[in-house]
Amino acid sequence: MKMINIITNDNSIKTQDPYELVRAFYGEEEVNVIHEEDLIYENIKGDILEIKLCNELYQVSLIRNYVIIDKEKASYLDKKFYRKEKASRNNTIKYLIYKVLDRNLETNLPWGILTGIRPVKVAKMLLDKGLTYNQTMDVLTNSYMLRADKAKLLTEVSSSQRVILESIAINSYSIYIGIPFCPTKCFYCSFPTLIADKHSDFMSDYVDCIINELEDTHLMMNNWDINTVYIGGGTPTSLPVDLMEYILKYINDNFSGVKELTVEAGRPDTIDLDYLHLFKKYNVNRISINPQTMNDITLKTIGRKHSAEDIIQTYRLSKKVGIETVNMDLIVGLPGEDSKDMENTLRILETLQPDNLTVHTLAMKKGSDYILERDNYFMASADEIQKMLSLTSEFALRNNMIPYYLYRQKQIMGNFENIGYCRIENPCVYNISIMEEKETIIGIGMGSTTKLYNKVYNSIDTISNFRNLREYMQRLSELKTRKRQKIKEVEESWDNIQLDT
């Protein structure tokens, strides 16, 4: 395996962002970060990317065989990033890295210098500072080096979210409930999922823990207003119907005013008529039925037990029962698939007319079977992935859907993105809240995360639940104590603020 070395003479440089950007250029080659005082040149193998700061001027040089083959320099004041000084310095380094590597590696990264998972925040920041649409596009393409279509997408998503984000009150919160059980583990999955058949004996006790956390949340959030509830996983419908009813009934009886109740049903082989009637009974107004693909061969390859026909029948049944909004997930870049397969999938989906569509680009996640076995499969090129993403975008436009939320992942194929489309009248508010981090989310269940958003200080405090089932169940009281303390701190910051309710 080849290696690329990042060398810097400035210990104040935040090396994680340059590291992620360099890794995007070099793919699966190893990236090594070395500070200059630790440098021993004769031990260096592979290309060297040297970052130097001298009299407020940054210089990035690409060194090969100990010879500088290209370099670029600029002051952090040269480019407009509309960020504070530290962030502008960091972005300047990334800009210089991009310029040098783009010239020499001929790799057109669609997202420019952006390496974070929430790029919409950048467009929102620019628009909030009063920049016009054209000015925002100019900054995104010329300072952040985004490809024009990605800059346009970011600006559109940010604009579509604005009304919802501005309507979130200072004491608004949502709840995420994590159900870690799944019928099987998909080969691309890295979540701490538990195979349902093997862990069925734990399900009842686990749901008791969920109710315990919900009870505590109900008490803790007495001064807050509930917004949305999202039950995700795993595959929540891996639970027996009576256990899911236990959760839904508690929510229905104790959290009045829930504006959006979502269950990520996901796999059609876990959804039957009893489950759909249960959803209707307890006012579940959004569910997911996730094809990932309508290619039966691919479904078998990735570890799914259902067929494309099962997806069609389950979708039609859910609409017949009267489920208000059904989302369908697709994954671009699944093994063996190309744009022809995507065309086939979209052709079938067009007959169904799902209310929302979420398009994921496959990510090479550590801990997944895929990362170990990828050499055994045909995987689409970056150009082919772009074709498939374009097909989904055209599908959305043709079917009156708009892009309403977007995020990226580390190790995502082709350095692309995941994007949600919706009819203009029914975006998933929870998806916007969790991605843009402008509302408190109380995480409940194994592996879930609580994000306490303090609107007064525009800050976020994160509390993570244990990712091990036994540890989560045994140490639940610790988690509740930490949450109570942090929630109290947020509430104390409201003392001199008129609540916007």
C-alpha positions as CSV (number, residue, x, y, z in Angstrom):
1,M,0.0,0.0,0.0
2,K,1.3,3.5,-0.9
3,M,1.6,6.2,1.7
4,I,1.1,10.0,1.8
5,N,2.7,11.9,4.7
6,I,1.4,15.2,6.0
7,I,4.2,17.2,7.6
8,T,3.7,20.6,9.4
9,N,5.8,23.0,11.4
10,D,2.8,24.5,13.2
11,N,1.5,22.5,16.2
12,S,-1.6,24.7,16.4
13,I,-2.9,23.3,13.1
14,K,-5.9,21.2,13.5
15,T,-4.6,18.2,11.5
16,Q,-7.8,16.1,11.4
17,D,-9.5,18.2,8.7
18,P,-6.4,18.2,6.4
19,Y,-6.1,14.5,7.1
20,E,-9.6,13.8,5.9
21,L,-9.2,15.9,2.8
22,V,-5.9,14.2,1.8
23,R,-7.5,10.8,2.4
24,A,-10.3,11.8,0.0
25,F,-7.8,12.5,-2.7
26,Y,-5.7,9.4,-2.1
27,G,-8.5,6.9,-1.5
28,E,-7.4,3.9,0.4
29,E,-3.7,4.8,0.6
30,E,-2.4,5.2,4.1
31,V,-2.2,8.8,5.4
32,N,0.4,9.6,8.1
33,V,0.6,12.9,10.0
34,I,4.1,14.0,11.3
35,H,5.1,17.2,13.1
36,E,8.3,18.7,11.9
37,E,10.3,18.1,15.1
38,D,9.6,14.4,14.8
39,L,10.7,14.2,11.2
40,I,13.4,11.8,10.1
41,Y,13.5,12.1,6.3
42,E,15.2,8.8,5.6
43,N,12.3,7.0,7.3
44,I,9.7,8.6,5.0
45,K,8.1,6.5,2.3
46,G,5.7,7.9,-0.3
47,D,4.6,11.4,-1.2
48,I,5.0,14.2,1.3
49,L,2.6,17.1,1.7
50,E,4.4,19.8,3.6
51,I,2.4,22.5,5.4
52,K,4.4,25.6,6.6
53,L,3.4,28.8,8.3
54,C,5.8,31.7,7.9
55,N,4.9,35.3,8.8
56,E,1.1,34.7,8.5
57,L,1.6,33.1,5.1
58,Y,0.8,29.4,4.6
59,Q,2.5,27.3,2.1
60,V,1.6,23.8,1.0
61,S,4.2,21.8,-1.0
62,L,3.9,18.4,-2.7
63,I,7.2,16.5,-2.4
64,R,8.0,13.4,-4.3
65,N,11.3,11.6,-4.1
66,Y,12.5,14.5,-1.8
67,V,11.9,17.1,-4.6
68,I,9.2,19.8,-4.5
69,I,7.0,19.2,-7.6
70,D,4.3,21.8,-6.8
71,K,3.4,24.3,-4.2
72,E,0.8,26.9,-3.4
73,K,0.8,29.7,-0.8
74,A,-1.7,32.3,0.6
75,S,-2.5,34.3,3.7
76,Y,-5.6,33.3,5.6
77,L,-6.9,36.8,4.8
78,D,-6.8,36.1,1.0
79,K,-9.9,34.0,0.8
80,K,-13.4,34.8,2.1
81,F,-14.7,31.9,4.3
82,Y,-16.8,34.1,6.5
83,R,-15.6,32.2,9.6
84,K,-13.6,33.3,12.7
85,E,-9.8,33.5,12.5
86,K,-9.0,29.9,13.6
87,A,-11.5,28.3,11.2
88,S,-10.4,30.6,8.4
89,R,-6.7,29.5,9.0
90,N,-7.8,25.9,8.9
91,N,-9.8,26.4,5.7
92,T,-6.9,28.2,4.1
93,I,-4.7,25.2,4.6
94,K,-7.4,22.9,3.1
95,Y,-7.8,25.3,0.2
96,L,-4.0,25.1,-0.5
97,I,-4.0,21.4,-0.2
98,Y,-6.9,21.1,-2.6
99,K,-5.2,23.3,-5.2
100,V,-2.0,21.4,-5.1
101,L,-3.5,17.9,-5.1
102,D,-6.2,18.7,-7.6
103,R,-3.6,19.8,-10.1
104,N,-1.4,16.8,-9.6
105,L,-3.8,14.0,-9.0
106,E,-6.5,15.2,-11.4
107,T,-9.2,14.2,-8.9
108,N,-12.2,16.4,-9.0
109,L,-13.6,16.1,-5.5
110,P,-17.3,17.2,-5.8
111,W,-17.4,18.6,-2.3
112,G,-14.2,20.6,-2.5
113,I,-12.5,21.3,0.8
114,L,-15.6,20.3,2.9
115,T,-14.9,17.2,5.0
116,G,-17.6,17.3,7.7
117,I,-20.8,15.3,7.7
118,R,-23.1,18.4,7.7
119,P,-22.1,20.6,4.8
120,V,-25.5,22.3,4.7
121,K,-24.4,24.2,7.8
122,V,-21.9,26.1,5.6
123,A,-24.5,27.3,3.2
124,K,-26.8,28.2,6.1
125,M,-24.1,30.2,7.7
126,L,-23.5,32.2,4.6
127,L,-27.1,32.9,4.0
128,D,-27.6,33.9,7.6
129,K,-24.8,36.5,7.2
130,G,-26.9,38.1,4.6
131,L,-25.2,36.9,1.4
132,T,-27.5,36.6,-1.6
133,Y,-28.0,33.3,-3.5
134,N,-25.4,34.3,-6.1
135,Q,-22.9,35.5,-3.5
136,T,-23.3,32.2,-1.6
137,M,-22.7,30.2,-4.7
138,D,-19.6,32.2,-5.4
139,V,-18.1,31.6,-2.0
140,L,-19.0,27.9,-2.1
141,T,-17.4,27.4,-5.5
142,N,-14.4,29.7,-5.3
143,S,-13.4,29.6,-1.6
144,Y,-14.7,26.2,-0.5
145,M,-14.0,24.8,-4.0
146,L,-17.4,22.9,-4.3
147,R,-18.5,21.7,-7.7
148,A,-21.2,24.0,-9.0
149,D,-24.0,21.3,-8.8
150,K,-23.1,20.6,-5.2
151,A,-23.0,24.3,-4.2
152,K,-26.5,24.6,-5.8
153,L,-27.7,21.6,-3.9
154,L,-26.5,22.9,-0.6
155,T,-28.1,26.3,-1.2
156,E,-31.4,24.7,-2.2
157,V,-31.5,22.4,0.9
158,S,-30.6,25.2,3.2
159,S,-33.4,27.3,1.8
160,S,-36.0,24.5,2.0
161,Q,-35.1,24.0,5.7
162,R,-35.2,27.7,6.8
163,V,-38.9,27.9,7.8
164,I,-38.7,24.7,9.9
165,L,-35.5,25.7,11.6
166,E,-36.7,29.2,12.4
167,S,-39.9,27.8,13.9
168,I,-38.1,25.6,16.5
169,A,-38.6,27.2,20.0
170,I,-35.9,27.6,22.6
171,N,-37.4,24.8,24.7
172,S,-38.4,22.5,21.9
173,Y,-37.1,18.9,21.9
174,S,-37.4,15.6,20.1
175,I,-36.9,12.0,21.1
176,Y,-34.9,9.3,19.4
177,I,-35.6,5.7,20.5
178,G,-33.0,3.1,19.3
179,I,-34.1,-0.5,18.8
180,P,-30.9,-2.4,18.0
181,F,-32.4,-5.7,16.8
182,C,-32.3,-6.8,13.1
183,P,-33.4,-10.0,11.3
184,T,-29.9,-10.2,9.8
185,K,-26.9,-7.9,9.6
186,C,-26.4,-6.3,6.1
187,F,-22.9,-6.6,4.8
188,Y,-22.4,-2.8,4.7
189,C,-23.6,-2.2,8.3
190,S,-21.3,-1.1,11.1
191,F,-24.0,-0.2,13.7
192,P,-24.0,-2.2,16.9
193,T,-27.0,-4.2,15.7
194,L,-28.1,-7.5,17.4
195,I,-29.6,-10.4,15.4
196,A,-33.2,-10.7,16.6
197,D,-33.4,-14.5,16.8
198,K,-30.3,-14.8,18.9
199,H,-31.3,-12.0,21.3
200,S,-35.1,-12.6,21.6
201,D,-34.7,-13.4,25.3
202,F,-33.4,-9.9,25.9
203,M,-36.2,-8.0,24.1
204,S,-38.7,-7.7,26.9
205,D,-36.1,-6.5,29.4
206,Y,-34.7,-4.1,26.8
207,V,-38.2,-2.5,26.2
208,D,-38.6,-2.2,30.0
209,C,-35.4,-0.1,29.9
210,I,-36.8,2.0,27.1
211,I,-39.9,2.7,29.1
212,N,-37.8,3.5,32.1
213,E,-35.9,6.1,30.1
214,L,-39.1,7.5,28.6
215,E,-40.5,7.9,32.1
216,D,-37.5,9.8,33.2
217,T,-37.5,11.9,30.1
218,H,-41.2,12.8,30.7
219,L,-40.2,14.1,34.2
220,M,-37.0,15.8,33.1
221,M,-38.5,17.6,30.2
222,N,-41.4,19.1,32.1
223,N,-40.4,22.7,31.1
224,W,-39.9,21.7,27.4
225,D,-42.3,21.2,24.5
226,I,-42.2,17.9,22.6
227,N,-41.8,18.2,18.8
228,T,-41.1,14.8,17.2
229,V,-40.4,11.2,18.1
230,Y,-38.4,8.9,15.9
231,I,-38.0,5.2,16.5
232,G,-35.0,3.9,14.6
233,G,-32.6,1.0,14.7
234,G,-31.6,-1.6,13.8
235,T,-35.0,-2.6,12.6
236,P,-37.6,-1.6,15.2
237,T,-40.2,-3.9,13.7
238,S,-38.0,-6.9,14.7
239,L,-39.7,-6.5,18.0
240,P,-42.9,-8.6,18.6
241,V,-46.0,-6.5,18.0
242,D,-46.9,-6.4,21.7
243,L,-43.6,-5.0,22.8
244,M,-43.8,-2.2,20.1
245,E,-47.4,-1.5,21.4
246,Y,-46.0,-1.1,24.9
247,I,-43.7,1.7,23.6
248,L,-46.2,3.4,21.4
249,K,-48.9,3.4,24.1
250,Y,-46.6,5.0,26.6
251,I,-45.7,7.7,24.1
252,N,-49.4,8.2,23.2
253,D,-50.4,8.5,26.8
254,N,-47.6,10.6,28.2
255,F,-46.2,12.9,25.4
256,S,-49.1,15.1,24.2
257,G,-48.6,17.3,21.3
258,V,-46.2,15.1,19.3
259,K,-46.2,16.6,15.8
260,E,-44.5,13.8,14.0
261,L,-44.1,10.1,15.1
262,T,-41.9,8.0,12.9
263,V,-41.1,4.3,12.9
264,E,-38.2,3.1,10.8
265,A,-39.9,-0.1,9.8
266,G,-37.3,-0.7,7.1
267,R,-37.5,-4.3,6.0
268,P,-40.8,-5.6,4.5
269,D,-40.2,-9.1,6.0
270,T,-40.8,-7.6,9.4
271,I,-44.0,-5.7,8.6
272,D,-47.4,-7.3,8.5
273,L,-51.0,-6.2,8.7
274,D,-51.0,-6.3,12.5
275,Y,-48.1,-4.0,12.7
276,L,-49.6,-1.6,10.2
277,H,-52.9,-1.4,12.1
278,L,-50.8,-0.9,15.3
279,F,-49.1,2.1,13.7
280,K,-52.5,3.5,12.6
281,K,-54.0,3.0,16.1
282,Y,-51.2,5.0,17.8
283,N,-50.9,7.8,15.3
284,V,-47.6,6.8,13.7
285,N,-47.7,9.1,10.7
286,R,-44.4,8.2,9.1
287,I,-42.7,4.9,8.4
288,S,-39.9,3.7,6.2
289,I,-40.0,0.7,3.9
290,N,-36.5,0.5,2.5
291,P,-35.8,-1.4,-0.7
292,Q,-32.1,-0.3,-0.9
293,T,-32.5,-1.9,-4.4
294,M,-35.2,-3.6,-6.4
295,N,-32.7,-6.2,-7.7
296,D,-33.3,-9.6,-6.1
297,I,-29.7,-10.7,-6.7
298,T,-28.3,-7.7,-4.9
299,L,-30.7,-8.1,-2.0
300,K,-29.4,-11.6,-1.5
301,T,-25.8,-10.5,-1.7
302,I,-26.2,-7.8,1.0
303,G,-28.0,-10.2,3.4
304,R,-31.6,-9.3,2.9
305,K,-34.3,-12.1,3.3
306,H,-37.0,-10.3,1.3
307,S,-37.6,-9.8,-2.5
308,A,-38.4,-6.8,-4.6
309,E,-42.0,-8.1,-4.8
310,D,-42.2,-8.2,-1.0
311,I,-41.3,-4.5,-1.0
312,I,-44.0,-3.7,-3.5
313,Q,-46.8,-5.6,-1.7
314,T,-45.8,-4.2,1.7
315,Y,-45.8,-0.6,0.4
316,R,-49.2,-1.0,-1.2
317,L,-50.6,-2.5,2.0
318,S,-49.3,0.3,4.1
319,K,-51.0,2.9,1.9
320,K,-54.2,0.8,1.9
321,V,-54.2,0.9,5.8
322,G,-53.8,4.6,5.6
323,I,-50.2,5.4,6.7
324,E,-49.8,9.0,5.9
325,T,-46.2,9.2,4.8
326,V,-44.0,6.3,3.6
327,N,-40.3,6.9,3.0
328,M,-38.2,4.5,0.9
329,D,-34.4,4.3,1.1
330,L,-32.0,3.4,-1.8
331,I,-28.3,2.8,-1.7
332,V,-26.1,3.8,-4.6
333,G,-23.0,1.7,-5.2
334,L,-24.2,-1.7,-3.9
335,P,-22.0,-4.6,-5.2
336,G,-22.5,-5.5,-8.8
337,E,-24.8,-2.6,-9.5
338,D,-24.5,0.1,-12.2
339,S,-26.7,2.8,-13.6
340,K,-28.9,0.2,-15.5
341,D,-29.8,-1.4,-12.2
342,M,-30.6,2.0,-10.7
343,E,-32.8,2.8,-13.7
344,N,-34.7,-0.5,-13.1
345,T,-35.1,0.3,-9.4
346,L,-36.4,3.8,-10.1
347,R,-38.8,2.5,-12.8
348,I,-40.5,0.3,-10.2
349,L,-40.5,3.0,-7.5
350,E,-42.2,5.3,-10.0
351,T,-45.2,3.0,-10.1
352,L,-45.4,3.1,-6.3
353,Q,-44.9,6.9,-5.8
354,P,-43.4,6.9,-2.3
355,D,-43.9,10.1,-0.3
356,N,-40.2,10.5,0.6
357,L,-37.1,9.1,-0.9
358,T,-33.7,8.9,0.9
359,V,-30.7,8.2,-1.3
360,H,-27.5,6.9,0.4
361,T,-24.2,6.5,-1.2
362,L,-22.5,3.3,0.0
363,A,-19.8,4.0,2.7
364,M,-16.8,1.7,3.4
365,K,-17.4,1.5,7.2
366,K,-15.0,-0.1,9.6
367,G,-16.7,-3.0,11.4
368,S,-18.7,-4.0,8.3
369,D,-18.4,-7.2,6.4
370,Y,-18.0,-5.1,3.2
371,I,-14.7,-3.6,4.3
372,L,-13.3,-7.1,4.5
373,E,-14.8,-8.6,1.4
374,R,-15.0,-5.7,-1.1
375,D,-12.3,-7.2,-3.3
376,N,-14.6,-10.1,-4.1
377,Y,-17.2,-7.8,-5.7
378,F,-17.5,-5.5,-8.7
379,M,-17.9,-2.0,-7.4
380,A,-19.0,1.0,-9.5
381,S,-16.5,3.7,-10.4
382,A,-16.9,7.3,-9.1
383,D,-18.3,8.3,-12.6
384,E,-20.8,5.5,-12.5
385,I,-21.9,6.5,-9.0
386,Q,-22.4,10.0,-10.2
387,K,-24.6,8.7,-13.0
388,M,-26.7,6.8,-10.5
389,L,-27.0,9.8,-8.2
390,S,-28.0,11.9,-11.2
391,L,-30.8,9.4,-12.0
392,T,-32.2,9.7,-8.5
393,S,-32.1,13.5,-8.7
394,E,-33.9,13.4,-12.0
395,F,-36.5,11.0,-10.5
396,A,-37.1,13.3,-7.6
397,L,-37.6,16.3,-9.9
398,R,-39.9,14.4,-12.2
399,N,-42.0,13.3,-9.3
400,N,-42.3,16.7,-7.6
401,M,-39.8,16.1,-4.8
402,I,-37.3,18.6,-3.4
403,P,-34.0,18.0,-1.6
404,Y,-34.7,18.8,2.1
405,Y,-31.8,17.3,4.1
406,L,-28.3,16.1,3.3
407,Y,-25.3,14.6,5.1
408,R,-22.0,12.9,4.3
409,Q,-20.1,10.1,5.9
410,K,-16.4,9.2,6.2
411,Q,-15.2,6.7,3.6
412,I,-18.2,7.4,1.4
413,M,-17.7,6.1,-2.1
414,G,-16.7,8.7,-4.7
415,N,-16.7,11.3,-1.9
416,F,-20.4,11.9,-2.6
417,E,-23.3,12.3,-0.2
418,N,-26.6,11.0,1.3
419,I,-29.7,13.1,0.5
420,G,-33.4,13.1,1.4
421,Y,-36.1,14.1,-1.0
422,C,-39.7,14.9,-0.1
423,R,-42.9,16.4,-1.4
424,I,-42.8,20.0,-0.5
425,E,-45.6,19.6,2.1
426,N,-44.2,16.7,4.1
427,P,-40.5,16.8,5.0
428,C,-39.4,14.8,8.0
429,V,-38.8,17.4,10.7
430,Y,-36.8,15.0,12.8
431,N,-34.3,14.5,10.0
432,I,-33.8,18.2,9.6
433,S,-33.4,18.7,13.4
434,I,-30.8,15.9,13.8
435,M,-28.7,17.0,10.9
436,E,-28.7,20.7,11.5
437,E,-28.4,20.4,15.3
438,K,-30.7,23.3,16.1
439,E,-33.0,21.3,18.5
440,T,-32.4,19.2,21.6
441,I,-32.6,15.5,20.8
442,I,-33.0,13.1,23.8
443,G,-31.5,9.7,22.8
444,I,-33.1,6.6,24.4
445,G,-31.8,3.1,24.1
446,M,-28.5,1.3,23.5
447,G,-26.0,3.2,21.5
448,S,-28.3,6.3,21.1
449,T,-27.0,9.9,21.6
450,T,-28.5,12.8,23.4
451,K,-27.7,16.2,21.9
452,L,-28.6,19.1,24.2
453,Y,-28.9,22.2,22.1
454,N,-28.6,25.5,24.0
455,K,-30.2,28.1,21.8
456,V,-29.0,30.9,24.2
457,Y,-25.3,30.1,23.5
458,N,-25.8,28.2,20.3
459,S,-23.9,25.3,21.8
460,I,-24.3,21.5,21.9
461,D,-23.6,19.1,24.8
462,T,-23.5,15.4,23.8
463,I,-24.2,12.4,26.0
464,S,-23.8,8.9,24.5
465,N,-25.6,5.8,25.8
466,F,-23.6,2.6,26.1
467,R,-23.2,0.6,22.9
468,N,-23.1,-2.8,24.7
469,L,-26.5,-4.3,25.5
470,R,-25.7,-5.6,29.0
471,E,-23.8,-2.4,30.0
472,Y,-26.6,-0.2,28.8
473,M,-29.2,-2.2,30.8
474,Q,-27.1,-2.4,33.9
475,R,-25.9,1.2,34.0
476,L,-29.1,3.0,33.0
477,S,-29.2,5.0,36.2
478,E,-25.8,6.6,35.5
479,L,-27.1,7.8,32.1
480,K,-30.2,9.3,33.6
481,T,-28.3,11.2,36.2
482,R,-25.9,12.7,33.6
483,K,-28.9,13.8,31.5
484,R,-30.7,15.4,34.4
485,Q,-27.6,17.5,35.3
486,K,-27.0,18.7,31.8
487,I,-30.7,19.5,31.1
488,K,-30.8,21.5,34.3
489,E,-27.8,23.5,33.1
490,V,-29.5,24.4,29.8
491,E,-32.7,25.4,31.7
492,E,-30.7,27.7,34.0
493,S,-29.4,29.6,30.9
494,W,-33.1,30.5,30.2
495,D,-33.5,32.5,33.4
496,N,-33.2,35.9,31.8
497,I,-34.6,34.9,28.4
498,Q,-38.3,35.1,27.4
499,L,-39.2,31.6,26.2
500,D,-40.3,31.7,22.6
501,T,-43.3,29.3,22.9
